[in-house]
Amino acid sequence: MGLLTNHRILVTGVLTDDSLAFGIAKRALEEGATVALSGAGRGSSLTRRTSRKLGNVGEIIELDVTDPAQIASAVIEVEERFGRLDGLVHAIGYAPESCLGSGMFAAPFADVAMAMQISTYSLAALVGAFRPLLQKSEAHGGASVIALDFDGTRAFPMYDWMGVMKAGLESLGRYLSREVGPDKIRVNMLAAGPIRTMAAKSIPGFSLFEDTWAERAPLGWDVHDSSAVADTAVALLSPLLRGTTASVIHVDGGAHAMG
């Protein structure tokens, strides 16, 4: 038996097979989980194409986190498929171009608000909507929600408003943990080091992270290897970490703790 045998898990944010969400979905399947994927808008075609590399994950669930009606529809579809939800992986983030690489004074509030809704508020929107299904979890220790993070305690070059969104995400995770903990739902942030994904390529100056991260990390760091991130996600989704919530789990070679 795998660590996630009999677990029903929804993974958002799978676009290409180099994404962190893809690696998590793949490892969850290997550990015995039943997995559903969601996609949004034009990205759904990419999700659908990439899902074929994972095998049996069913039809892609349309889930635009800016559309309350679509969120409600996704809940109904997941309930029809699974009846309950034991795990939810939030791997959703987006910021308009003005929010990245131009400093903190270039982006108009409308762009910042869009980044906030998609990258941060969406976690609350999904946990709130899927709460009734998460409450039905049959997993030992209850349901697990993971949100993919990027150390919100530091100001990184070029990351600008997305760094603010990640800081907000970490705070939101703590508040959600407080609210849904009595329902045996835990919420944790998984702060990965930089991985060369399609999303990373949209960040101006991403090479700055590549050039310095491995030097700062005591364990070293390979921007082309996300396997440690996926393995940690499996542990968080499993009963092994059933006593852990409201936490930021760093998978970055230890770089976050170095001066």
Backbone bond lengths (Angstrom), bond angles and torsions (degrees), N, CA, C in turn:
res aa  C-N    CA-C-N  psi(-1)  N-CA   C-N-CA  omega(-1)  CA-C   N-CA-C  phi
1 M - - - 1.457 - - 1.525 110.39 -
2 G 1.343 115.56 140.97 1.447 120.50 178.08 1.516 111.45 -86.52
3 L 1.312 116.12 169.04 1.460 121.30 179.72 1.523 112.33 -62.08
4 L 1.344 117.08 -26.43 1.464 120.43 -174.98 1.527 112.33 -116.01
5 T 1.307 116.90 23.10 1.465 120.18 176.97 1.531 109.65 -57.33
6 N 1.318 115.95 133.38 1.473 124.27 -179.86 1.532 113.76 72.03
7 H 1.315 118.14 8.00 1.460 121.32 175.52 1.531 109.73 -86.22
8 R 1.321 115.40 137.35 1.471 122.41 173.18 1.525 107.54 -106.51
9 I 1.327 116.85 120.54 1.463 120.44 -171.12 1.524 110.59 -131.02
10 L 1.324 115.68 135.16 1.459 122.17 173.61 1.519 108.27 -104.84
11 V 1.334 116.01 124.41 1.461 121.80 178.75 1.521 108.65 -114.28
12 T 1.311 116.69 120.04 1.462 121.78 176.20 1.528 109.10 -95.09
13 G 1.313 116.67 164.61 1.458 121.03 167.82 1.515 117.39 82.25
14 V 1.335 117.99 12.01 1.470 119.46 176.27 1.527 108.43 -81.26
15 L 1.312 116.38 114.17 1.463 120.89 175.51 1.524 110.86 -114.11
16 T 1.330 116.12 -53.66 1.460 120.74 179.76 1.521 109.02 -126.99
17 D 1.334 115.89 168.88 1.460 118.36 -176.58 1.527 113.33 -78.74
18 D 1.342 117.95 1.84 1.462 119.36 172.34 1.526 111.90 -98.33
19 S 1.327 117.40 1.97 1.460 120.77 -178.36 1.520 111.11 -77.12
20 L 1.323 115.74 151.34 1.457 120.25 176.43 1.523 110.57 -61.02
21 A 1.319 116.72 -37.83 1.467 120.55 -179.27 1.525 110.91 -62.92
22 F 1.326 117.92 -38.50 1.464 121.05 177.84 1.521 109.96 -62.05
23 G 1.338 116.49 -46.49 1.457 120.09 -179.87 1.512 112.11 -60.77
24 I 1.329 116.62 -38.51 1.463 120.96 178.34 1.524 110.87 -67.18
25 A 1.331 116.70 -45.15 1.463 120.31 178.70 1.525 110.94 -60.69
26 K 1.312 116.54 -41.80 1.468 121.34 -179.52 1.526 110.70 -62.28
27 R 1.328 116.72 -47.26 1.462 119.96 -179.26 1.524 111.36 -67.72
28 A 1.330 117.38 -36.19 1.463 120.04 177.72 1.524 110.96 -62.04
29 L 1.329 115.96 -41.87 1.466 120.11 177.37 1.530 110.59 -63.60
30 E 1.312 116.64 -41.43 1.467 120.52 179.36 1.522 111.52 -63.16
31 E 1.337 116.34 -29.00 1.461 120.31 -179.96 1.528 112.59 -91.96
32 G 1.337 116.86 12.68 1.456 120.40 171.02 1.502 116.89 97.48
33 A 1.334 118.46 3.49 1.460 120.98 -179.12 1.525 111.68 -74.99
34 T 1.311 114.94 156.18 1.455 122.39 166.14 1.521 106.19 -98.95
35 V 1.329 116.61 124.29 1.466 121.40 -169.43 1.521 111.06 -120.27
36 A 1.319 115.47 137.66 1.464 122.24 169.55 1.524 107.88 -117.95
37 L 1.320 116.04 146.00 1.464 121.80 178.35 1.520 109.78 -113.94
38 S 1.319 115.89 149.48 1.462 120.15 174.10 1.517 109.64 -118.50
39 G 1.322 115.19 155.27 1.454 121.82 177.10 1.515 109.33 -142.13
40 A 1.327 116.01 164.00 1.458 119.87 -177.29 1.516 110.94 -135.80
41 G 1.320 115.77 132.31 1.453 121.57 172.94 1.513 114.33 54.66
42 R 1.334 115.16 -135.50 1.468 119.95 -178.76 1.524 111.83 -65.61
43 G 1.333 116.52 -23.44 1.450 120.04 179.07 1.514 113.62 -69.53
44 S 1.334 117.07 -16.30 1.460 120.13 -178.63 1.519 112.56 -62.12
45 S 1.326 117.14 -32.79 1.457 119.66 179.21 1.531 110.43 -66.86
46 L 1.341 116.69 -37.31 1.460 120.45 175.44 1.527 110.41 -65.59
47 T 1.322 115.99 -44.18 1.460 120.13 179.13 1.520 110.32 -60.46
48 R 1.313 116.07 -43.05 1.475 120.86 -178.94 1.523 110.54 -62.90
49 R 1.332 116.42 -43.63 1.460 120.09 -179.85 1.533 110.93 -65.50
50 T 1.333 116.38 -43.65 1.464 120.59 -178.27 1.525 111.34 -68.82
51 S 1.330 116.93 -31.15 1.465 120.60 -177.06 1.526 111.97 -62.24
52 R 1.336 116.78 -24.55 1.462 119.51 179.85 1.524 111.68 -64.03
53 K 1.317 116.44 -23.85 1.461 120.32 179.13 1.524 111.78 -78.25
54 L 1.333 116.10 -9.71 1.460 120.48 -179.22 1.521 112.35 -99.94
55 G 1.320 116.71 -14.55 1.460 118.66 -179.49 1.519 111.89 92.63
56 N 1.315 116.74 -132.90 1.456 122.15 -170.55 1.525 112.44 -84.18
57 V 1.331 116.86 88.25 1.465 120.77 174.94 1.534 110.89 -119.12
58 G 1.318 117.15 6.49 1.461 120.66 177.19 1.513 113.08 72.17
59 E 1.317 115.09 -172.76 1.458 120.73 178.78 1.522 110.92 -68.81
60 I 1.319 115.97 145.68 1.460 120.94 178.77 1.526 109.61 -69.58
61 I 1.321 116.04 132.69 1.461 121.68 178.96 1.526 108.85 -86.73
62 E 1.313 116.38 123.86 1.460 120.51 178.50 1.529 109.19 -72.10
63 L 1.324 116.01 122.61 1.462 119.28 -175.50 1.525 110.53 -148.54
64 D 1.318 115.16 89.91 1.464 122.27 174.12 1.524 106.83 -93.08
65 V 1.326 116.95 112.39 1.463 120.22 -173.23 1.520 113.00 -70.33
66 T 1.322 118.46 -7.64 1.462 120.59 175.78 1.518 111.97 -91.09
67 D 1.330 117.17 -0.48 1.466 122.61 -175.90 1.529 109.49 -119.21
68 P 1.333 118.25 100.91 1.466 120.90 -178.61 1.533 113.38 -56.15
69 A 1.329 117.21 -34.98 1.458 120.01 179.60 1.527 110.79 -65.83
70 Q 1.322 116.45 -37.99 1.463 119.90 179.96 1.532 111.04 -71.62
71 I 1.330 116.73 -35.13 1.463 119.74 175.29 1.527 109.79 -62.31
72 A 1.319 116.29 -45.63 1.465 120.39 179.63 1.520 110.99 -61.96
73 S 1.322 117.25 -40.27 1.454 121.71 178.83 1.527 110.96 -65.07
74 A 1.341 116.31 -38.18 1.470 120.83 179.20 1.515 110.72 -64.42
75 V 1.321 116.95 -38.82 1.471 120.69 177.88 1.524 110.16 -61.13
76 I 1.312 116.44 -43.92 1.465 120.56 179.02 1.520 110.95 -62.02
77 E 1.330 116.19 -42.67 1.468 120.05 -179.21 1.527 111.66 -65.72
78 V 1.333 116.71 -41.91 1.465 119.57 178.62 1.528 110.34 -65.35
79 E 1.318 116.42 -39.05 1.467 119.21 179.02 1.528 111.05 -64.29
80 E 1.338 116.32 -40.01 1.458 119.65 178.56 1.524 111.44 -65.19
81 R 1.335 116.91 -36.26 1.464 120.75 -179.19 1.527 112.32 -76.80
82 F 1.318 115.38 -47.20 1.464 120.91 -167.45 1.526 114.38 -110.04
83 G 1.333 116.54 -30.87 1.460 119.66 -175.81 1.523 112.89 82.05
84 R 1.305 116.59 -23.45 1.463 122.72 -179.84 1.530 107.76 -157.39
85 L 1.323 115.52 176.71 1.461 120.30 176.61 1.529 107.88 -140.13
86 D 1.325 115.83 125.34 1.460 121.19 179.48 1.527 112.22 -99.83
87 G 1.325 116.60 -17.97 1.457 119.81 -179.28 1.515 111.95 -154.41
88 L 1.318 115.83 145.58 1.466 122.78 177.96 1.516 108.30 -136.92
89 V 1.331 116.57 124.12 1.465 121.40 178.86 1.526 108.69 -109.18
90 H 1.321 115.75 115.30 1.463 122.61 178.74 1.521 107.93 -94.08
91 A 1.312 116.58 105.45 1.467 121.93 179.77 1.518 108.53 -125.52
92 I 1.316 115.69 51.33 1.462 122.73 -173.24 1.521 109.64 -117.35
93 G 1.312 116.77 127.00 1.451 120.47 176.71 1.523 110.38 -159.88
94 Y 1.306 114.90 140.56 1.466 119.65 177.30 1.520 108.70 -160.30
95 A 1.336 116.05 140.06 1.456 121.99 171.85 1.518 108.33 -140.54
96 P 1.324 117.36 135.95 1.467 119.57 174.91 1.526 110.81 -57.66
97 E 1.310 115.71 158.97 1.465 122.07 -175.09 1.525 112.51 -55.34
98 S 1.331 116.67 -34.48 1.466 119.98 -176.99 1.526 112.50 -66.17
99 C 1.341 116.56 -17.85 1.469 121.01 -175.74 1.523 113.22 -87.00
100 L 1.323 117.23 -7.62 1.458 121.43 -174.96 1.523 110.74 -126.53
101 G 1.322 115.84 125.92 1.459 120.14 170.96 1.508 116.64 83.91
102 S 1.333 117.80 0.76 1.465 119.91 -177.47 1.521 112.38 -117.99
103 G 1.324 117.13 11.95 1.457 119.92 -176.64 1.514 111.77 83.95
104 M 1.328 115.32 -177.29 1.467 120.51 -171.79 1.528 113.86 -93.07
105 F 1.320 117.61 0.15 1.463 119.34 -175.13 1.519 113.19 -112.11
106 A 1.314 117.63 -0.93 1.462 120.18 -175.15 1.521 112.96 -86.39
107 A 1.320 117.65 -34.52 1.463 120.81 -172.29 1.520 111.97 -79.24
108 P 1.328 118.26 129.26 1.464 120.15 172.93 1.526 109.53 -71.37
109 F 1.322 115.45 160.54 1.468 118.77 -175.65 1.527 111.67 -60.48
110 A 1.308 117.72 -33.23 1.468 119.80 -179.56 1.528 110.70 -59.19
111 D 1.336 117.20 -38.82 1.457 120.61 178.86 1.524 111.11 -70.57
112 V 1.343 115.43 -41.16 1.465 119.66 178.23 1.528 109.93 -63.50
113 A 1.319 116.62 -40.87 1.464 120.77 179.72 1.524 110.80 -63.20
114 M 1.328 116.86 -39.28 1.463 119.90 178.20 1.531 110.65 -63.84
115 A 1.341 115.78 -43.96 1.463 120.00 177.98 1.522 110.59 -60.93
116 M 1.323 116.90 -41.65 1.460 121.50 179.83 1.526 111.59 -64.13
117 Q 1.326 117.31 -44.65 1.467 119.90 -178.26 1.519 111.58 -62.82
118 I 1.340 116.29 -44.66 1.464 119.71 -174.35 1.526 111.83 -80.07
119 S 1.319 117.30 -40.91 1.462 120.68 -170.78 1.522 113.65 -89.21
120 T 1.324 117.63 -26.31 1.466 120.97 -173.47 1.525 112.05 -121.35
121 Y 1.319 116.63 -62.31 1.465 120.36 -176.90 1.523 112.18 -56.78
122 S 1.329 116.80 -30.52 1.464 120.28 -177.18 1.525 112.50 -58.98
123 L 1.331 117.90 -28.51 1.466 119.34 177.42 1.529 110.35 -62.93
124 A 1.324 116.50 -45.73 1.461 119.98 177.38 1.526 111.19 -64.30
125 A 1.335 116.25 -40.32 1.462 120.20 -179.95 1.524 110.99 -60.61
126 L 1.343 117.19 -42.39 1.459 120.29 -177.88 1.520 112.10 -74.66
127 V 1.321 116.97 -44.14 1.469 118.79 179.71 1.525 110.13 -62.88
128 G 1.323 117.22 -40.91 1.461 120.11 178.16 1.517 112.65 -63.29
129 A 1.328 115.85 -43.65 1.467 119.97 -177.79 1.526 111.90 -69.99
130 F 1.330 116.90 -41.29 1.464 120.76 -176.29 1.528 112.75 -89.66
131 R 1.315 117.10 1.60 1.473 120.81 -177.48 1.526 113.09 -53.44
132 P 1.333 119.25 -45.37 1.470 118.06 179.94 1.529 113.25 -60.08
133 L 1.337 117.59 -33.92 1.467 120.65 178.86 1.525 110.63 -77.63
134 L 1.323 117.44 -35.12 1.457 121.14 176.96 1.526 110.81 -67.37
135 Q 1.332 116.53 -33.69 1.464 120.70 177.60 1.531 111.83 -64.22
136 K 1.316 116.12 -24.56 1.467 120.88 -179.02 1.526 112.96 -86.06
137 S 1.320 116.99 1.67 1.458 120.32 -176.79 1.524 111.58 -52.39
138 E 1.326 114.91 138.53 1.456 121.25 177.20 1.530 111.68 -103.65
139 A 1.324 116.30 7.31 1.466 120.76 179.92 1.522 110.23 -72.27
140 H 1.315 116.39 145.44 1.459 121.35 176.07 1.523 109.11 -62.07
141 G 1.318 116.99 119.59 1.460 120.84 -177.74 1.506 114.14 92.96
142 G 1.338 117.18 -6.15 1.453 120.19 177.01 1.515 114.30 94.73
143 A 1.322 115.01 -169.30 1.463 122.04 -173.91 1.530 111.59 -84.47
144 S 1.324 115.04 157.68 1.460 121.26 -179.21 1.523 110.81 -128.87
145 V 1.319 115.57 130.71 1.466 122.48 174.18 1.522 107.58 -113.60
146 I 1.330 116.31 130.85 1.465 121.81 177.07 1.526 108.28 -121.02
147 A 1.322 116.20 132.61 1.464 120.66 172.87 1.519 108.58 -116.81
148 L 1.323 116.85 128.05 1.463 120.72 179.82 1.528 109.63 -75.14
149 D 1.315 114.95 131.46 1.454 123.05 -168.93 1.528 109.88 -127.35
150 F 1.324 115.93 170.18 1.467 121.37 170.83 1.522 107.05 -145.04
151 D 1.312 116.20 94.36 1.460 126.78 -176.91 1.531 114.89 7.49
152 G 1.342 115.20 94.89 1.458 120.78 -177.38 1.517 114.00 -83.05
153 T 1.339 118.60 6.32 1.466 120.54 -178.86 1.516 112.87 -90.60
154 R 1.339 116.98 -7.04 1.463 120.44 -176.16 1.528 110.87 -124.76
155 A 1.317 115.47 156.50 1.465 121.25 174.43 1.524 108.09 -99.10
156 F 1.317 115.89 114.54 1.460 121.02 -178.03 1.531 109.92 -99.58
157 P 1.324 117.58 146.51 1.472 119.45 178.06 1.519 111.20 -61.08
158 M 1.304 115.82 135.42 1.465 124.77 173.25 1.533 113.79 76.14
159 Y 1.332 118.05 -12.34 1.473 120.30 -175.44 1.522 111.37 -78.87
160 D 1.295 116.99 -30.29 1.466 124.68 168.23 1.527 113.49 47.74
161 W 1.342 117.75 -122.83 1.459 120.68 -173.05 1.525 113.21 -66.37
162 M 1.333 117.62 -24.83 1.462 117.69 176.70 1.527 110.49 -66.83
163 G 1.329 117.07 -31.51 1.456 119.71 174.04 1.511 111.78 -62.38
164 V 1.326 116.41 -38.75 1.465 120.98 176.29 1.529 110.01 -63.69
165 M 1.324 116.24 -40.83 1.463 119.88 179.66 1.527 111.17 -63.95
166 K 1.330 117.26 -38.09 1.458 120.23 179.11 1.525 110.94 -69.29
167 A 1.339 117.09 -37.69 1.462 119.97 175.31 1.532 109.83 -61.97
168 G 1.329 115.86 -41.53 1.461 120.09 176.90 1.516 111.88 -64.44
169 L 1.332 116.31 -37.95 1.457 121.04 179.26 1.533 110.66 -62.35
170 E 1.336 116.18 -42.25 1.462 119.74 179.46 1.529 111.06 -63.36
171 S 1.315 116.55 -43.31 1.461 120.23 178.31 1.528 110.84 -65.31
172 L 1.320 115.89 -43.51 1.465 120.51 178.88 1.520 110.77 -59.53
173 G 1.334 116.73 -40.78 1.455 120.11 179.23 1.517 112.08 -58.21
174 R 1.332 116.99 -39.26 1.461 120.41 178.51 1.527 111.30 -66.28
175 Y 1.332 116.36 -42.98 1.461 119.63 -179.91 1.529 111.52 -67.18
176 L 1.325 116.97 -39.75 1.462 119.96 177.13 1.526 110.95 -64.47
177 S 1.325 116.09 -40.53 1.462 120.27 178.76 1.524 110.55 -57.80
178 R 1.311 115.53 -42.78 1.467 121.01 179.37 1.530 110.80 -61.76
179 E 1.326 116.31 -38.67 1.466 120.41 -174.11 1.519 113.20 -79.67
180 V 1.341 116.99 -38.71 1.469 118.74 -174.44 1.522 112.81 -102.47
181 G 1.320 118.06 -3.36 1.455 120.96 177.59 1.520 113.56 -54.50
182 P 1.343 118.88 -43.34 1.462 119.20 178.40 1.527 113.58 -60.91
183 D 1.332 117.29 -18.01 1.469 121.51 176.73 1.528 111.47 -88.43
184 K 1.333 116.75 9.27 1.469 121.74 -175.95 1.536 111.18 60.62
185 I 1.330 114.75 40.03 1.466 121.75 173.49 1.519 106.78 -116.64
186 R 1.313 117.38 123.61 1.455 120.40 178.38 1.532 109.24 -106.77
187 V 1.313 115.31 148.22 1.470 122.08 -177.21 1.522 108.25 -130.15
188 N 1.310 116.72 120.41 1.459 121.63 -179.84 1.521 111.07 -132.10
189 M 1.330 115.11 151.74 1.450 122.09 174.92 1.526 108.71 -99.70
190 L 1.309 117.22 137.16 1.458 122.04 176.31 1.531 107.24 -112.11
191 A 1.337 115.68 103.04 1.467 121.54 -175.89 1.521 109.19 -92.61
192 A 1.306 116.08 99.24 1.461 121.58 -178.89 1.519 110.66 -87.44
193 G 1.319 114.90 150.75 1.454 119.39 169.04 1.514 109.47 -69.61
194 P 1.322 118.24 174.66 1.469 120.94 -177.02 1.526 111.91 -66.14
195 I 1.314 115.54 128.88 1.464 123.25 176.87 1.524 107.38 -123.64
196 R 1.322 116.99 136.49 1.461 120.37 -177.50 1.518 109.79 -76.86
197 T 1.327 115.40 89.39 1.452 123.41 177.08 1.518 109.33 -113.80
198 M 1.331 115.83 175.10 1.461 119.76 176.92 1.521 110.07 -60.92
199 A 1.346 116.78 -38.43 1.459 120.31 179.35 1.523 110.93 -64.30
200 A 1.333 116.29 -39.73 1.469 120.27 -179.00 1.519 111.17 -63.83
201 K 1.312 116.19 -34.63 1.458 119.96 -178.15 1.524 112.09 -64.91
202 S 1.328 117.14 -18.43 1.466 120.48 179.76 1.528 112.01 -84.75
203 I 1.340 116.56 -6.00 1.459 120.46 -179.61 1.530 109.35 -90.93
204 P 1.321 118.17 118.28 1.461 119.83 179.13 1.527 110.30 -59.47
205 G 1.314 116.30 137.42 1.456 119.55 176.49 1.512 114.43 72.62
206 F 1.332 117.91 22.51 1.467 119.87 -179.46 1.526 111.61 -57.51
207 S 1.318 116.67 -28.41 1.466 120.26 -179.84 1.523 111.89 -61.64
208 L 1.349 117.25 -23.17 1.462 119.78 176.93 1.517 110.89 -61.71
209 F 1.357 115.93 -37.65 1.455 119.77 177.03 1.520 110.10 -68.04
210 E 1.310 115.62 -44.57 1.465 120.41 -178.32 1.524 111.48 -58.48
211 D 1.329 115.82 -42.10 1.458 120.71 -172.87 1.523 112.93 -71.37
212 T 1.336 116.63 -27.79 1.463 119.02 -172.48 1.523 114.86 -111.41
213 W 1.323 117.47 -22.80 1.464 119.71 -171.91 1.530 111.99 -63.08
214 A 1.315 116.45 -47.90 1.460 120.02 -177.95 1.527 111.41 -61.96
215 E 1.329 116.89 -31.49 1.459 120.17 178.95 1.523 111.44 -71.05
216 R 1.339 117.20 -36.08 1.459 121.52 -177.70 1.520 112.26 -80.67
217 A 1.328 117.63 -29.18 1.464 121.18 -173.78 1.527 110.89 -79.02
218 P 1.336 118.57 121.62 1.467 120.76 179.20 1.527 113.15 -56.82
219 L 1.336 116.75 -33.48 1.459 120.79 179.69 1.524 112.49 -88.87
220 G 1.331 116.70 -1.42 1.456 119.28 -172.97 1.517 110.29 77.75
221 W 1.317 115.87 173.05 1.472 119.25 -178.66 1.515 110.19 -158.38
222 D 1.328 115.67 135.20 1.459 122.50 178.92 1.517 108.53 -117.11
223 V 1.324 116.74 111.69 1.468 120.82 -176.32 1.524 112.21 -68.84
224 H 1.319 117.55 -7.77 1.458 120.64 -179.88 1.536 112.57 -101.74
225 D 1.330 117.49 2.14 1.462 121.18 -175.55 1.530 110.43 -124.38
226 S 1.324 115.93 107.41 1.467 120.60 -179.32 1.520 112.24 -102.23
227 S 1.330 117.84 10.87 1.465 120.42 -173.47 1.526 112.56 -62.41
228 A 1.347 117.79 -36.15 1.464 119.82 179.80 1.525 110.83 -66.04
229 V 1.325 116.79 -33.43 1.463 121.19 177.98 1.533 109.60 -66.10
230 A 1.327 116.44 -46.11 1.461 120.67 -179.71 1.531 111.11 -63.47
231 D 1.325 116.75 -41.16 1.463 120.04 179.52 1.528 111.28 -63.82
232 T 1.320 116.80 -40.34 1.466 120.42 178.45 1.523 110.86 -66.00
233 A 1.321 116.50 -38.60 1.465 120.22 177.27 1.523 110.92 -61.53
234 V 1.322 116.92 -41.31 1.464 120.63 177.92 1.528 110.13 -60.34
235 A 1.334 116.63 -43.28 1.466 119.86 178.24 1.526 111.11 -61.46
236 L 1.336 116.73 -41.83 1.463 120.74 179.58 1.531 112.06 -66.67
237 L 1.315 116.23 -35.35 1.462 120.24 179.11 1.522 112.12 -74.91
238 S 1.309 116.59 -22.01 1.458 121.84 -174.95 1.529 111.42 -87.88
239 P 1.327 117.13 170.23 1.469 120.20 175.50 1.525 113.78 -69.26
240 L 1.331 118.71 -9.82 1.458 120.25 -178.18 1.529 111.85 -57.80
241 L 1.331 117.48 -35.69 1.464 121.90 -179.44 1.524 110.96 -111.64
242 R 1.319 115.62 39.63 1.470 121.14 -176.17 1.532 112.76 -68.08
243 G 1.342 117.93 -15.26 1.459 120.75 177.40 1.508 113.40 -98.65
244 T 1.324 117.16 10.86 1.471 121.60 -176.28 1.521 110.33 -112.15
245 T 1.313 116.54 122.38 1.464 121.41 174.38 1.524 108.92 -151.32
246 A 1.323 116.23 165.81 1.468 122.99 179.50 1.526 112.07 60.03
247 S 1.323 116.54 26.40 1.460 120.85 -174.32 1.522 111.97 -114.45
248 V 1.326 114.94 152.32 1.458 121.92 169.73 1.516 106.41 -104.41
249 I 1.323 116.21 112.21 1.458 122.24 -179.62 1.528 107.83 -97.03
250 H 1.314 116.77 115.52 1.465 121.69 -177.32 1.530 110.30 -88.81
251 V 1.319 115.37 127.45 1.457 121.76 172.27 1.527 105.81 -125.05
252 D 1.312 114.75 80.17 1.476 120.12 -170.63 1.518 112.34 -144.43
253 G 1.324 116.65 20.31 1.455 120.04 -178.67 1.509 114.50 73.11
254 G 1.344 116.83 5.78 1.454 121.59 -178.74 1.515 114.94 92.08
255 A 1.320 117.22 4.81 1.470 120.66 -175.74 1.516 112.27 -61.16
256 H 1.326 118.21 -32.27 1.471 121.14 -175.25 1.531 112.17 -62.88
257 A 1.334 116.93 -23.99 1.469 120.01 -175.27 1.529 113.35 -97.95
258 M 1.309 116.86 0.40 1.459 120.30 -177.45 1.529 112.21 -93.71
259 G 1.318 116.47 149.12 1.455 121.15 178.43 1.516 112.04 -80.15
